Amino acid sequence: MPPLPLRLSALFLALGLSACDDAPRFTQAEPGEARSGGSTTVRKTDQNAFSLPSANLPPSRRVDFSVGNSFFRSPWVIAPSTTTARDGLGPLFNTNACQGCHIKDGRGHPPGPGDANAVSMLVRLSIPDAPAYAKVIEQLGVVPEPVYGGQFQDMAVPGVAPEGKVRVDYTPVPVRFKDGTLVELRKPSLNITQLGYGPMHPDTRFSARVAPPMIGLGLLEAIPEEAILANAETQAKAKNGIAGRPNHVWDDAQQKTVLGRFGWKAGQPNLNQQNVHAFSGDMGLTTSLRPFDDCTDAQTACKQAPNGNGPNGEPEVSDNILRLVLFYTRNLAVPARRDVNAPEVLAGKNLFYQAGCQSCHTPQYTTAANAAEPELANQVIRPYSDLLLHDMGEGLADNRTEFQAGGRDWRTPPLWGIGLTQAVSGHTQFLHDGRARNLLEAVLWHGGEAQAAQQQVLSFNVEQRAALLAFLNSL
């Protein structure tokens, strides 16, 4: 290891990091580290930082990106309508456009006090598994609530009752650092009111989910399956309490069980199916893969409402529109990192590793040579995720299974772009339900397999905490 620059050495010593041969691990940025998305990386740090096409996407292919963006951004309307390319919204829905949840292609948030709708947060519903539902569980991963289905929809077209309203209340949870600093976390509780179709099953499980950012999804899809499975094998062999597991989920197109990698519990296998289920659940739009509205048998007005299907039963979202939206979502670029050689950022990176965060937030991959889009192939990327399920403890548990994910399990979310959340989304609310109001709170909610890492962070003094946050905000 080369000698530390004087300023860096002094900072590391002040932060309790040794300058000996085996520590700290990083004294300068790694080659190419700032380019989180490889050659696809863009350099943008304002509110549009998450909305740009891959940097290596040629002009001839940016037309499809722009058209896909228009269908992602623009509202759908109620059928029947003269706008036949965009009609069919509902009958039940959560939002009228993809951008309604993924605002500026960024991160959603829970409803604030007085919000009439939980627009960029949805609530999953299910009831406990039972042998009689084996086929349903195989294909849906859950047993939907009998009356309200698998997703609670708080909006509806005229003549159809919305399923109800969602409110989130919070209880303070104090946490104290070793140096005496007190932090007050907030534990959410969901309140479902104004039910439109009568009471729910008494054993209904609820799971609030905010919309995740859209960047780098095509690159995550291009990570070889064997690399994800190798993460699980490596963690199992280490026997250090970290034991990530892949989720295996139903592929609607292939009609078989495959590796899951998208969604808060890795419940979707690929981007096209993720998009299809979002069109269906979030906006009530049919596709060739899901050619039915999201209505249960108990919701007769929903089933009888007009739809936007074509004269010969063509779905509301045509295969061509679906293709364009898929192209758009695959090619939303990851912004470059900032200040990768700043002393405080390097010190924070060492503390990140010292706490063991990299055990789950796997820094680097090389995408497959046969990626779905040529621009995404053979890229060295740094998403900081193993895409595996981990037991995150009772504090974060939703007690709702999803395929092979248990009630305390969550997929490790990628960290790239996380430092630009405020610039893009106008807030810093993190974790699956947005309970954390900043990155430090998000870290402190880690439990289960991440308990040891959380305890390490609780031992950090104020300077060390600032350095860790400087590193995270550089991502």
PyMOL commands that set and color helices and strands:
alter all, ss='L'
color gray80, all
select helices_A, chain A and resi 6-14+38-40+59-73+84-86+98-101+103-105+131-140+217-221+225-238+271-283+300-304+319-330+343-354+357-359+374-376+394-396+418-425+439-444+448-458+462-474
alter helices_A, ss='H'
color red, helices_A
select strands_A, chain A and resi 92-93+121-126+151-152+155-156+165-176+182-193+205-210+247-251+256-260+365-366+380-381+389-391+409-411
alter strands_A, ss='S'
color yellow, strands_A
deselect
rebuild
show_as cartoon
